[in-house]
Amino acid sequence: MLSMLAAIILAVPLGVYSFWHETPGQLVLGISGIVQTIPGLAMLVFMIPIFGIGAFPTIAALFLYSLLPIVRNTYTGLKGIDKSLTEAAKMFGLSRLSCLIHIQLPLALPIIITGIKTSAVINIGTATLGAIIGAGGYGQPILTGIRLDNVSLILEGAIPAAAMAIAIQYLFELWEKRRSKLGKIKK
């Protein structure tokens, strides 16, 4: 949760920045894309010299992994809005920030939420690797089960981790359906 919250707080503004400033924004998107391509275990190992062993380096790695889908979807959501809406808002005297807050972000919200959902599911799956560097969690029984060749111990960690990822996916889908129904009622 902590890594996701931190990622949302940083990634949405980075997506807005990338949308507002095209050339440096492409650099932001590129860097977050490169971070995403680093294998999970390697990312955790890179965190050890910086943060030591335990939960904090795992949270830092999960934070970095969570950035790309949120940054990319924020940028894509804003980029996909019809320019005539933005131009009309400017003609009515809305500032760039007011237009962002009152028009662009609400219209881009479904795509931004999809990025957050993707990040959350990736986050849960990658979190199990944190046990390798002493973070514990559901990864611990998986690792112990592998070392002891004990399938039931492996499943003790794998099933709750998978169930949590599925539950998060399901909760986001429920939220999207509810939001869609509320949108139809308001029209």
Rosetta blueprint (number, residue, H / E / L):
1 M L
2 L H
3 S H
4 M H
5 L H
6 A H
7 A H
8 I H
9 I H
10 L H
11 A H
12 V H
13 P H
14 L H
15 G H
16 V H
17 Y H
18 S H
19 F H
20 W H
21 H L
22 E H
23 T H
24 P H
25 G H
26 Q H
27 L H
28 V H
29 L H
30 G H
31 I H
32 S H
33 G H
34 I H
35 V H
36 Q H
37 T H
38 I L
39 P L
40 G H
41 L H
42 A H
43 M H
44 L H
45 V H
46 F H
47 M H
48 I H
49 P H
50 I H
51 F H
52 G L
53 I L
54 G L
55 A H
56 F H
57 P H
58 T H
59 I H
60 A H
61 A H
62 L H
63 F H
64 L H
65 Y H
66 S H
67 L H
68 L H
69 P H
70 I H
71 V H
72 R H
73 N H
74 T H
75 Y H
76 T H
77 G H
78 L H
79 K H
80 G L
81 I L
82 D L
83 K H
84 S H
85 L H
86 T H
87 E H
88 A H
89 A H
90 K H
91 M H
92 F L
93 G L
94 L L
95 S L
96 R H
97 L H
98 S H
99 C H
100 L H
101 I H
102 H H
103 I H
104 Q H
105 L H
106 P H
107 L H
108 A H
109 L H
110 P H
111 I H
112 I H
113 I H
114 T H
115 G H
116 I H
117 K H
118 T H
119 S H
120 A H
121 V H
122 I H
123 N H
124 I H
125 G H
126 T H
127 A H
128 T H
129 L H
130 G H
131 A H
132 I H
133 I H
134 G L
135 A L
136 G L
137 G L
138 Y L
139 G H
140 Q H
141 P H
142 I H
143 L H
144 T H
145 G H
146 I H
147 R H
148 L H
149 D L
150 N L
151 V H
152 S H
153 L H
154 I H
155 L H
156 E H
157 G H
158 A H
159 I H
160 P H
161 A H
162 A H
163 A H
164 M H
165 A H
166 I H
167 A H
168 I H
169 Q H
170 Y H
171 L H
172 F H
173 E H
174 L H
175 W H
176 E H
177 K H
178 R H
179 R H
180 S H
181 K H
182 L H
183 G H
184 K H
185 I H
186 K H
187 K L
